[in-house]
Amino acid sequence: MKFMKSKLAIFLLIVLTFGLLLVGCSGGDSETGSSDGNTNDDTNASEKDKESASGDEQVNIRFAWWTNPNRTEVTKAAIDLFEEKYPNIKVTAEYYSWDSYWQKMATVAAGGSLPDVMQMDGSRLKSFVEKEQLLDLGTTDIDTSGIGENTLELGKVDGKQYALTTSINAQILISNPEILEEAGVSIPEENYTWEDYADMLVKIYEETGKYGAANEMEQPAYLDYWARTKGENLYSEDGKTIGMSKETLTSWFQYWLDLQEKGGVPTAEENSAYAHNDMSASPFIAGETAFNWLFLGTGGQYETALNKPIKRLLLPEYGNDNKPYPLHAAMFWTAAANTEYPEEAAKLIDFLENDPEVSKLFENDRGIPANSENMQLVAESTDNDTVRRQNEVMAKVEEVATPLDLDPPNANGTADILKDIAQQVTFKQLTPSEAADEFTDQLNQSLSK
């Protein structure tokens, strides 16, 4: 009997010791990642319990996002706040550069091990939904009462809320007031036309010898806006063909070609040497152009690089009867369809979306807060003039904007197709009419794959 009691005591001691070792191994820093994509994924995440946690049960969820240095810092701080509020939920951070992020997501998606919570881009949202990889957030308890209906629509696919907009964004024009003053050009205070804009660009060149703006013929987002001002869209409703008429497409190519010939935008040779998506190579930052077409969220970076105040204005024809102004989602929060912890994933998304302290941490790093109360809070509490001005412009955008449709799953090739054809137009290797036919044929082929 004593022998049996001794064996039992030894057994209990072993169990207790092993349990303490497991607790020690699961502790420590839950943030594993780097901005260059060299991360050590949380190998313990796949060993989680199979049911959502209740009470004090300890769980670990994975959270992935593409990043920049500031975003890494403020997102980690937000995770700390979340873990303080929910001490039983540990968050493993996985953060990467843009390209590395999507390479990683493709790899883990193929293996069925997507992170519980993911930052998502609108250009890829439909593809993930069609592969049944995302959770319908409408089935969760996330509070969306502070988010406008137009903003909520941005994350819906087939009527289901697969994504929640982290923040909103919009296309705008920024201007260099010094060049405008030198040219004697005034920024319109009310709605203005495409012709008005072209006249300003040409006058700037005639009066100063500087270009009015870069040639944006090759930008799909801007082409889509042109189509919207004509009551059309770049893509058809089912996303399988182009949605624009030949007349509207031809007029886009002709508009920029006319500006090139009149000096409103750079020559074909200068344009081909300019990397349109590289801010460091921007002629606007070099003081060579008066206007630049971009997204509101990046305007502050251009202002800093220019090292002088800029003016922000809405795009031509923003107030016309077609309601062309698109409301963009800067990015989204999503959850994996096969997450083992849907309740905890939803709690994290709700916290990131709605907590006032998180919004003050983020400011406008991910765009203008989608939660309207937090947008106002950030504008009132920040000492960052750029953030305040961005929010003021976004308030004007929301008065006239309608939700932007998500890109079709096969739209990734559009930018390359348009860039190649636009360059041929600028060098007069294709007429605008020929370019419209060529773009239509190539885009339809790409979308039908």
C-alpha positions as CSV (number, residue, x, y, z in Angstrom):
1,M,0.0,0.0,0.0
2,K,2.8,2.4,0.9
3,F,4.5,1.4,-2.4
4,M,1.3,2.3,-4.3
5,K,1.1,5.6,-2.6
6,S,4.7,6.4,-3.4
7,K,4.2,5.6,-7.1
8,L,1.1,7.8,-7.1
9,A,3.0,10.7,-5.6
10,I,5.8,10.4,-8.1
11,F,3.3,10.2,-10.9
12,L,1.6,13.4,-9.7
13,L,4.9,15.2,-9.3
14,I,5.9,14.3,-12.9
15,V,2.5,15.6,-14.3
16,L,2.8,18.8,-12.3
17,T,6.4,19.4,-13.5
18,F,5.5,18.7,-17.1
19,G,2.6,21.1,-16.9
20,L,4.8,23.9,-15.5
21,L,7.3,23.3,-18.4
22,L,4.5,23.7,-20.9
23,V,3.4,27.0,-19.4
24,G,6.9,28.2,-19.5
25,C,7.4,27.3,-23.1
26,S,4.2,29.1,-24.2
27,G,5.1,32.4,-22.6
28,G,7.4,35.2,-23.9
29,D,7.1,37.5,-26.8
30,S,4.1,36.7,-29.1
31,E,5.2,39.1,-31.8
32,T,7.2,37.3,-34.5
33,G,7.8,39.3,-37.7
34,S,9.7,41.8,-39.6
35,S,9.0,44.3,-42.3
36,D,11.2,42.5,-44.8
37,G,9.2,39.3,-44.6
38,N,11.8,37.3,-42.6
39,T,9.4,36.0,-40.0
40,N,9.2,33.0,-37.7
41,D,5.5,32.0,-37.8
42,D,3.9,31.0,-34.6
43,T,4.2,27.2,-34.7
44,N,2.2,26.9,-31.5
45,A,-0.9,28.4,-33.2
46,S,-1.7,25.1,-34.9
47,E,-1.7,23.4,-31.6
48,K,-4.5,25.5,-30.1
49,D,-7.6,24.0,-28.5
50,K,-10.3,23.3,-30.9
51,E,-13.1,25.5,-29.4
52,S,-13.4,29.2,-28.8
53,A,-12.1,30.2,-25.4
54,S,-14.4,31.1,-22.5
55,G,-13.5,32.7,-19.2
56,D,-9.8,32.5,-18.5
57,E,-8.9,29.8,-21.0
58,Q,-5.7,30.9,-22.7
59,V,-5.7,31.0,-26.5
60,N,-3.4,32.3,-29.2
61,I,-4.5,33.9,-32.4
62,R,-2.4,35.0,-35.4
63,F,-2.7,38.5,-36.9
64,A,-0.9,39.4,-40.2
65,W,-0.5,42.6,-42.0
66,W,1.7,44.3,-44.6
67,T,3.7,47.0,-43.0
68,N,6.0,50.0,-42.9
69,P,8.1,51.0,-39.9
70,N,5.5,53.3,-38.3
71,R,2.7,50.8,-38.9
72,T,4.7,48.1,-37.2
73,E,5.2,50.2,-34.1
74,V,1.6,51.4,-33.8
75,T,0.1,48.0,-34.5
76,K,2.2,46.4,-31.9
77,A,1.1,49.0,-29.4
78,A,-2.5,48.3,-30.3
79,I,-2.0,44.6,-29.7
80,D,-0.6,45.4,-26.3
81,L,-3.8,47.3,-25.5
82,F,-5.9,44.4,-26.8
83,E,-4.1,41.9,-24.6
84,E,-4.6,44.2,-21.6
85,K,-8.3,44.2,-22.2
86,Y,-8.5,40.4,-23.0
87,P,-5.7,38.8,-21.0
88,N,-6.7,35.3,-22.0
89,I,-6.1,36.1,-25.7
90,K,-2.5,36.3,-26.9
91,V,-1.9,37.7,-30.4
92,T,1.0,36.5,-32.5
93,A,2.0,39.3,-34.9
94,E,3.2,38.4,-38.5
95,Y,4.2,41.4,-40.6
96,Y,5.8,41.7,-43.9
97,S,6.6,44.1,-46.8
98,W,3.8,44.3,-49.4
99,D,5.2,41.8,-51.9
100,S,6.4,39.4,-49.2
101,Y,3.0,39.5,-47.5
102,W,1.1,38.3,-50.5
103,Q,3.7,35.6,-51.3
104,K,3.3,34.4,-47.7
105,M,-0.5,34.5,-47.8
106,A,-0.6,32.5,-51.0
107,T,1.7,29.9,-49.4
108,V,-0.3,29.5,-46.1
109,A,-3.6,29.7,-47.9
110,A,-2.6,26.7,-50.1
111,G,-1.8,24.8,-46.9
112,G,-5.1,25.8,-45.2
113,S,-3.3,27.7,-42.4
114,L,-4.2,31.4,-43.0
115,P,-3.8,33.7,-40.0
116,D,-6.9,34.1,-37.8
117,V,-7.0,37.9,-38.6
118,M,-5.6,39.4,-41.8
119,Q,-5.2,42.8,-43.4
120,M,-6.8,42.5,-46.8
121,D,-6.6,44.6,-50.0
122,G,-9.6,45.3,-52.2
123,S,-7.8,44.0,-55.3
124,R,-7.6,40.5,-53.7
125,L,-10.7,40.3,-51.6
126,K,-13.0,38.7,-54.2
127,S,-10.4,36.0,-55.0
128,F,-10.2,35.0,-51.3
129,V,-14.0,34.9,-51.1
130,E,-14.4,32.8,-54.2
131,K,-12.0,30.3,-52.7
132,E,-14.1,30.2,-49.5
133,Q,-11.1,31.3,-47.4
134,L,-12.8,34.2,-45.5
135,L,-15.3,34.2,-42.6
136,D,-18.5,36.1,-43.0
137,L,-18.1,38.8,-40.4
138,G,-21.8,39.4,-40.5
139,T,-22.2,36.2,-38.4
140,T,-20.1,37.7,-35.6
141,D,-20.8,40.3,-32.9
142,I,-18.6,43.0,-34.3
143,D,-20.1,46.4,-33.7
144,T,-20.6,48.3,-37.0
145,S,-22.9,51.0,-35.7
146,G,-20.2,53.7,-36.1
147,I,-19.6,52.9,-39.7
148,G,-21.6,54.4,-42.6
149,E,-23.6,52.2,-44.9
150,N,-21.5,53.2,-47.9
151,T,-18.3,52.2,-46.1
152,L,-19.8,48.9,-45.0
153,E,-20.7,48.1,-48.6
154,L,-17.1,48.3,-49.6
155,G,-16.4,45.0,-47.7
156,K,-19.4,43.1,-49.0
157,V,-19.4,40.4,-51.6
158,D,-22.7,39.0,-52.8
159,G,-24.4,40.7,-49.9
160,K,-22.2,39.2,-47.2
161,Q,-19.8,41.2,-45.0
162,Y,-16.6,39.3,-45.6
163,A,-14.4,42.3,-44.8
164,L,-14.6,45.4,-42.6
165,T,-13.0,48.6,-43.9
166,T,-10.1,49.6,-41.7
167,S,-10.1,53.1,-43.1
168,I,-11.4,55.0,-46.1
169,N,-9.5,56.7,-48.9
170,A,-10.2,58.7,-52.0
171,Q,-8.4,60.0,-55.1
172,I,-7.6,63.7,-55.0
173,L,-5.5,66.3,-56.6
174,I,-2.7,68.0,-54.7
175,S,-1.2,71.3,-55.9
176,N,1.9,73.4,-55.4
177,P,0.6,76.9,-54.5
178,E,3.8,78.6,-55.5
179,I,3.6,77.4,-59.1
180,L,-0.1,78.2,-59.3
181,E,0.6,81.8,-58.1
182,E,3.4,82.2,-60.6
183,A,1.1,81.1,-63.4
184,G,-1.8,83.2,-62.2
185,V,-4.0,80.1,-61.8
186,S,-6.7,79.8,-59.1
187,I,-8.0,76.5,-57.7
188,P,-11.7,76.2,-58.4
189,E,-13.8,76.4,-55.2
190,E,-16.8,74.6,-56.7
191,N,-17.3,71.7,-59.2
192,Y,-15.2,72.1,-62.3
193,T,-14.9,70.2,-65.6
194,W,-12.3,68.1,-67.3
195,E,-11.9,71.0,-69.8
196,D,-11.3,73.4,-66.9
197,Y,-8.6,71.2,-65.6
198,A,-6.9,70.9,-69.0
199,D,-7.0,74.7,-69.4
200,M,-5.2,75.1,-66.1
201,L,-2.5,72.6,-67.0
202,V,-1.8,74.3,-70.4
203,K,-1.8,77.8,-68.8
204,I,0.7,76.8,-66.2
205,Y,3.0,75.6,-69.0
206,E,2.5,78.7,-71.0
207,E,3.2,81.1,-68.1
208,T,6.0,79.2,-66.3
209,G,7.5,76.7,-68.6
210,K,6.6,74.0,-66.1
211,Y,4.2,71.2,-66.7
212,G,0.8,71.3,-65.2
213,A,0.9,67.6,-64.2
214,A,2.2,64.2,-65.1
215,N,0.5,62.3,-67.9
216,E,-1.8,59.9,-66.0
217,M,-3.0,58.0,-69.1
218,E,-1.7,54.7,-67.8
219,Q,-3.4,54.7,-64.4
220,P,-6.4,52.2,-64.2
221,A,-7.9,53.9,-61.1
222,Y,-7.9,57.2,-62.9
223,L,-9.3,55.7,-66.1
224,D,-12.1,54.2,-64.0
225,Y,-12.9,57.6,-62.6
226,W,-13.0,59.1,-66.1
227,A,-15.5,56.4,-67.0
228,R,-17.6,57.1,-63.9
229,T,-17.9,60.7,-64.8
230,K,-19.5,59.5,-68.1
231,G,-21.9,57.2,-66.3
232,E,-19.8,54.0,-67.1
233,N,-17.3,51.8,-65.3
234,L,-14.0,50.2,-66.2
235,Y,-15.3,46.7,-65.6
236,S,-18.6,45.1,-66.5
237,E,-21.0,44.2,-63.6
238,D,-19.9,40.5,-63.7
239,G,-16.2,41.5,-64.0
240,K,-15.7,39.3,-67.1
241,T,-15.4,42.1,-69.7
242,I,-14.6,45.8,-70.0
243,G,-17.5,48.0,-68.9
244,M,-16.6,51.1,-71.0
245,S,-17.8,52.1,-74.4
246,K,-15.2,52.6,-77.2
247,E,-16.2,56.3,-77.3
248,T,-15.4,56.9,-73.6
249,L,-12.1,54.9,-73.8
250,T,-11.0,56.7,-77.0
251,S,-11.7,60.1,-75.4
252,W,-9.5,59.2,-72.4
253,F,-6.5,58.5,-74.6
254,Q,-7.3,61.6,-76.7
255,Y,-7.5,63.9,-73.6
256,W,-4.0,63.1,-72.4
257,L,-2.5,63.1,-75.9
258,D,-4.0,66.6,-76.5
259,L,-2.4,67.8,-73.2
260,Q,0.9,66.3,-74.2
261,E,0.8,68.2,-77.6
262,K,-0.1,71.5,-75.9
263,G,2.6,71.2,-73.1
264,G,0.2,70.6,-70.3
265,V,2.0,67.3,-69.5
266,P,5.5,66.0,-70.2
267,T,6.7,64.7,-73.6
268,A,6.5,61.0,-74.4
269,E,10.2,60.6,-73.8
270,E,10.0,62.3,-70.4
271,N,6.9,60.4,-69.5
272,S,8.4,57.0,-70.3
273,A,11.3,57.7,-68.0
274,Y,9.1,58.6,-65.1
275,A,8.1,55.8,-62.7
276,H,4.5,56.8,-62.0
277,N,4.2,54.8,-58.8
278,D,7.6,55.9,-57.3
279,M,7.2,58.9,-55.1
280,S,10.9,59.6,-54.9
281,A,10.9,60.1,-58.7
282,S,7.8,62.3,-58.8
283,P,8.2,65.5,-60.9
284,F,5.8,67.1,-58.4
285,I,8.3,66.6,-55.6
286,A,11.0,67.9,-57.8
287,G,9.0,71.1,-58.3
288,E,8.5,70.4,-62.0
289,T,4.7,70.0,-62.0
290,A,1.9,72.0,-60.3
291,F,-0.6,69.2,-59.8
292,N,-0.4,65.5,-58.8
293,W,-3.1,62.9,-58.8
294,L,-2.9,60.5,-55.9
295,F,-4.8,59.0,-53.0
296,L,-5.6,61.2,-50.0
297,G,-3.7,59.0,-47.6
298,T,-0.4,59.6,-49.3
299,G,-0.7,63.4,-49.6
300,G,1.2,64.0,-46.4
301,Q,4.2,62.1,-47.6
302,Y,4.3,64.3,-50.7
303,E,4.0,67.4,-48.6
304,T,6.9,66.3,-46.4
305,A,9.1,65.5,-49.4
306,L,8.2,68.8,-51.2
307,N,9.0,70.6,-47.9
308,K,6.3,73.2,-48.4
309,P,2.6,73.4,-47.9
310,I,0.3,71.8,-50.5
311,K,-3.4,72.3,-51.4
312,R,-5.8,69.4,-51.7
313,L,-8.8,69.5,-54.0
314,L,-11.4,67.0,-55.3
315,L,-11.2,65.7,-58.8
316,P,-12.8,67.2,-61.9
317,E,-16.6,66.8,-62.2
318,Y,-16.8,65.5,-58.6
319,G,-20.3,66.8,-58.3
320,N,-21.8,65.8,-61.6
321,D,-25.2,64.0,-61.8
322,N,-23.5,60.6,-62.3
323,K,-22.2,60.7,-58.7
324,P,-18.8,59.5,-60.0
325,Y,-16.7,60.1,-56.9
326,P,-15.5,56.7,-55.7
327,L,-15.2,55.9,-52.0
328,H,-12.2,53.6,-51.6
329,A,-11.4,51.2,-48.8
330,A,-7.7,51.9,-47.9
331,M,-7.6,48.3,-46.7
332,F,-9.8,45.8,-44.8
333,W,-9.8,43.5,-41.7
334,T,-10.7,39.9,-42.5
335,A,-10.8,36.6,-40.6
336,A,-9.9,33.1,-42.0
337,A,-12.9,30.9,-42.7
338,N,-11.3,28.0,-40.9
339,T,-10.1,30.0,-37.8
340,E,-10.4,27.9,-34.7
341,Y,-11.3,31.0,-32.7
342,P,-13.9,33.0,-34.6
343,E,-15.1,34.8,-31.5
344,E,-11.6,35.9,-30.5
345,A,-10.8,36.9,-34.1
346,A,-13.9,39.0,-34.1
347,K,-13.0,40.6,-30.8
348,L,-9.6,41.7,-32.2
349,I,-11.2,43.1,-35.4
350,D,-13.8,45.0,-33.3
351,F,-11.1,46.4,-31.1
352,L,-8.9,47.5,-34.0
353,E,-11.9,49.1,-35.8
354,N,-13.7,50.8,-32.9
355,D,-11.4,51.4,-29.9
356,P,-10.8,55.2,-29.6
357,E,-7.3,54.7,-28.3
358,V,-6.3,52.5,-31.2
359,S,-7.6,55.1,-33.7
360,K,-5.5,57.7,-31.9
361,L,-2.5,55.4,-32.2
362,F,-3.0,54.7,-35.8
363,E,-4.0,58.3,-36.8
364,N,-4.2,58.0,-40.6
365,D,-1.4,55.4,-41.1
366,R,-4.0,53.0,-42.7
367,G,-6.1,55.8,-44.1
368,I,-8.9,57.9,-42.6
369,P,-10.7,55.9,-39.8
370,A,-13.8,54.2,-41.0
371,N,-15.5,54.7,-37.7
372,S,-17.0,58.2,-38.0
373,E,-16.7,59.1,-34.3
374,N,-13.1,58.0,-34.3
375,M,-12.4,60.0,-37.4
376,Q,-13.6,63.1,-35.6
377,L,-11.7,62.2,-32.5
378,V,-8.5,61.9,-34.4
379,A,-9.0,65.2,-36.1
380,E,-9.7,66.9,-32.8
381,S,-6.9,65.3,-30.7
382,T,-4.0,65.1,-33.2
383,D,-1.3,67.8,-33.3
384,N,-0.6,66.6,-36.8
385,D,-1.8,69.3,-39.3
386,T,-1.6,66.9,-42.2
387,V,-3.9,64.4,-40.5
388,R,-6.4,67.2,-39.7
389,R,-6.4,68.5,-43.3
390,Q,-6.9,64.9,-44.7
391,N,-9.9,64.4,-42.5
392,E,-11.4,67.7,-43.6
393,V,-11.1,66.7,-47.2
394,M,-12.5,63.2,-46.6
395,A,-15.6,64.8,-45.0
396,K,-16.1,66.6,-48.3
397,V,-15.6,63.4,-50.2
398,E,-18.2,61.5,-48.2
399,E,-20.8,64.2,-49.1
400,V,-20.5,63.2,-52.8
401,A,-19.0,59.7,-52.9
402,T,-20.5,56.3,-53.6
403,P,-18.9,52.9,-52.8
404,L,-16.3,51.7,-55.3
405,D,-16.9,48.2,-56.7
406,L,-14.3,45.6,-55.9
407,D,-11.9,44.7,-58.7
408,P,-12.8,41.4,-60.5
409,P,-10.6,38.4,-59.5
410,N,-8.7,38.5,-62.8
411,A,-8.0,42.3,-62.8
412,N,-4.4,42.1,-61.8
413,G,-3.2,42.4,-65.4
414,T,-5.1,45.6,-66.1
415,A,-2.2,47.9,-65.0
416,D,0.4,46.3,-67.3
417,I,-2.0,46.3,-70.3
418,L,-2.9,49.9,-69.9
419,K,0.7,51.0,-69.3
420,D,1.9,49.3,-72.5
421,I,-0.9,50.7,-74.7
422,A,-0.7,54.2,-73.1
423,Q,3.0,54.4,-73.9
424,Q,2.3,53.5,-77.5
425,V,-0.3,56.3,-77.7
426,T,2.2,58.9,-76.2
427,F,4.8,57.9,-78.9
428,K,2.0,58.0,-81.5
429,Q,2.5,54.4,-82.4
430,L,-1.3,53.9,-81.9
431,T,-4.1,56.4,-82.4
432,P,-6.5,56.8,-79.5
433,S,-9.1,54.9,-81.5
434,E,-6.7,52.0,-82.2
435,A,-5.6,52.1,-78.6
436,A,-9.2,51.7,-77.4
437,D,-9.7,48.6,-79.6
438,E,-6.4,47.1,-78.5
439,F,-7.0,47.8,-74.8
440,T,-10.5,46.3,-75.0
441,D,-9.3,43.1,-76.7
442,Q,-6.4,42.6,-74.3
443,L,-8.5,43.4,-71.2
444,N,-11.3,41.1,-72.2
445,Q,-8.9,38.3,-72.8
446,S,-7.2,38.9,-69.4
447,L,-10.5,39.0,-67.5
448,S,-11.9,35.8,-69.1
449,K,-9.0,33.6,-67.9
